[in-house]
Amino acid sequence: MLELSLSPGSEEQRSREKELLEYYYKVTEKLNPSRAEAFNDPYLSTRVTPINLISGCWEREDTFSLRESLIKVAAYWDQLRQDDAPCPADFNVYELAEHECERELIGGLLNIVQQLEEGLIPIGGMVRPEEYEHAKMVSEYFKSEFINLAEGDQQRELHEKVWPY
């Protein structure tokens, strides 16, 4: 629950947050050694990410991130398990290949959106009236480029649906 703030703030505030976090770790190490040991688990993120993602993945329409975390759990299962229990998440070759295609699609879209937001079109797509025609032209160009990355009609349709502008 206690982590460094990602929001911009004063250097003093960030320094204070870091001190509080360090204090928390020291006190936890003394009062709750098993929890302190968990903090040092090299697979802690792999263990907790699916739990953190599950509650909101459908509302956010982000089953990709949950699946990504479960694939990672399956990949590291031998290091994560406490006994001989089989991994509860199992992905076949076809499912892994489809996930990789989706990863590439999301990566391509994020790259294009990042380029757009770095000066061509502001976050959210709002532009001044005098810049509208140029922004529209830029958006149409990048949308066309993104759609052309698709392999086949079904993927082309998906690319068109996920275009954010």
N, C-alpha and C positions, 0 to 999 in steps of 0.2 A: 504494500500500500504506500510505502514511503519511497519516493524516487525523486531524482533531480527534475526540476521543472524544465519543460522544453519551451515554455513561453518566454518571450524576451523580458528581461527584467534587469535590475541593476546588478552590477558585479558583486555588490555587498549582499544582495538577496541570494544570489547563486552560491556565494561563499558560505552563507549561513545554512542554506539547504544542504550543502556538502558536509558541513560540520555535523548537522543533525543526523544525516545518514551514517556517517562514520561512528557517531556516538551510539546510534541504534545497533549497528553491527557489533560494537564492543560489548554493550550490555547484553545483547542476545547471546553472544559467545559465552558469557559468564553464567547467565540464568537459564539458557536453553541450548545446551551444546548440540543436541540433535538437529535443531533448526539451523544453527550456525554451520553445521556440517552440510546441510542441504544447500546453503548459500554457495558453498564451494563445489557443489556437484557440477562437473563439466557438461552434464546432459540436462541441467535444470531447465533450460529454455525448451529443449526438446520435450521434456516431460509436461511442462505447464502450458505451452502454447495452445495445444488442442482444447484444453479446459477453458482458457481465456477466450477462445474464438467461438466456442459452441453456442453460447447463449444468444449471440446476435447475428450469426451468419445468414440466417434466412431473411431477417429484417433488412440487413445491409445488402442482400443478394450477393453474398460473397462466400459461396461454398468452396470456391477455388482455394482460398487461404486455409480453410479447415482441412480440405483434402491434402493440400501441400504439407501441412503439419503432420497429418496422419501417415503420409508416405515417409516422412522423416522418422517418425516413431517406428514404422516397420523396418526401415533401413538400419536403425540402431537398436533393434529389439534385443539382440544378444547382450548389449551393454546395459540395457535398461531393466531387464527382467530380474526378478528376485528368485525365481524358481524355474522349473522346466515348462511353465505354462506357454502355450503357443501365443503368438501375437494376435490380438483381437482384430487388428486391421490387416487385410490382405488384398493386394492389388495384383491383377494379372498383367501380362505384357501389353495387352490391348489397352487396358485402363491407364497404364503408365504412359503409353504412347499418346493417347488422347490428352492426358494431362500435360504432357510436354508440348503438344501443339497449342493448347490453351495458354501455357506459360509464354510461349513465343508470341502469341496474339496479344496478350496483356502487356508484355514487354514492348512490343512494337507500338501499341496504342499509347502507353505511358511515355515512350520516347517522343512520339509525335506531339502529344499534349504538352509535354515539358518544353519542347521547342516553341510551340505556339505561345505558351505562357511566358517565355523569356523575352517577350517584347512584341510579338506579332499580334497576339490577341490576349488581353488580360484574363486573369482567372475569373471564371463565371461567364466569360464571353461578352461582357458589357463594354461597349466602345462609344466614343463621342460621335454625334451625328455626322460630323465632317470626316470621320475615319471609317464610317460604316462600309462604304463600297470597297475600300481596300481590304478591310477585315473579312468581308464576305468573300472576296476573291481569294485571299490567303486560305481561308477555311475550306472553300471548295477545292482548292488545289491539294491541300493536305488530306482532305477526305478522299479525294480521288486516288491519291497515292496509297492511302491506307486500304481502300477497297481493292486496289490492284494487287495488294500483297496476298489476297485470298486465293486459295486453290480450289476452284469449283464454285458453282452457283450457290450451294448451301452456305459455304463459308463467306462468300461475297455478301449474301443477305445478312449474315451475322455481323460482319464488319460494318455494314451500313446501319444496323440497329444500334450498335454500341458507340457510334460516333457521337461525341459529347456536344457538338455545336450545331 
